Amino acid sequence: MIKFHVKKGDMVKILSGADRGKQGKILRVLPKESKVVVEGVNMKKKHQRPRKAGEKGQIISISMPIHISNVKKI
């Protein structure tokens, strides 16, 4: 099993990419892909279809995973 320098709940700083310098809390760790999901970082918009009759579709923002080498524990 691979050991990482961060875990769920840690505060981290982003080292590279479009969100360089931002800080946030780790929401999820994906060990098989060596990625983490950080709160409020690497946001993407997702179009969601209506599930029930009469409900409207919507656009939601979700945090996408970033590589673990691009974060530093603070």
C-alpha positions in Angstrom: 0.0 0.0 0.0 1.3 3.5 -0.9 1.8 6.0 1.9 0.9 9.6 1.2 2.0 12.8 3.0 -1.6 14.0 3.4 -4.9 12.6 4.5 -8.5 13.5 4.6 -9.2 16.6 6.6 -5.7 18.1 6.2 -5.3 21.8 5.2 -3.2 22.0 2.0 -1.8 24.6 -0.3 -1.8 24.1 -4.1 1.7 24.3 -5.6 1.0 24.3 -9.4 -1.8 24.7 -11.9 -4.5 27.3 -12.4 -5.3 27.3 -8.7 -1.7 27.9 -7.5 -1.5 29.5 -4.1 -5.0 28.6 -3.0 -5.6 26.7 0.2 -8.3 24.2 1.2 -9.2 21.1 3.1 -8.9 17.7 1.6 -12.3 16.1 1.1 -11.3 12.8 -0.5 -8.1 10.8 -1.2 -8.0 8.6 -4.3 -5.0 6.3 -3.6 -5.3 4.2 -6.8 -5.0 7.3 -9.0 -2.6 9.2 -6.6 -5.1 12.1 -6.5 -6.9 14.2 -3.9 -10.1 16.3 -4.0 -9.6 19.7 -2.3 -12.5 21.9 -1.2 -13.0 24.9 -3.6 -10.1 24.0 -5.9 -10.2 22.8 -9.5 -13.9 23.5 -9.8 -15.7 22.3 -12.9 -19.3 22.9 -14.0 -21.6 19.9 -14.5 -24.9 20.0 -16.3 -27.5 17.9 -14.4 -30.6 16.6 -16.0 -34.0 16.8 -14.3 -34.7 13.6 -12.4 -38.4 13.9 -11.7 -41.3 15.3 -13.8 -41.7 19.0 -13.3 -38.1 19.4 -12.0 -35.7 21.7 -13.8 -32.2 20.8 -15.0 -29.4 22.8 -13.4 -25.7 23.5 -13.6 -23.7 22.5 -10.5 -20.0 23.2 -9.6 -18.0 20.3 -8.3 -14.4 20.0 -7.2 -12.3 17.7 -9.4 -9.3 15.7 -8.3 -5.8 17.0 -8.6 -2.5 15.0 -8.4 -1.1 14.6 -4.9 2.3 15.9 -6.0 0.7 19.3 -6.5 -0.3 19.9 -2.9 1.7 20.7 0.2 0.5 20.2 3.8 0.3 23.5 5.8 
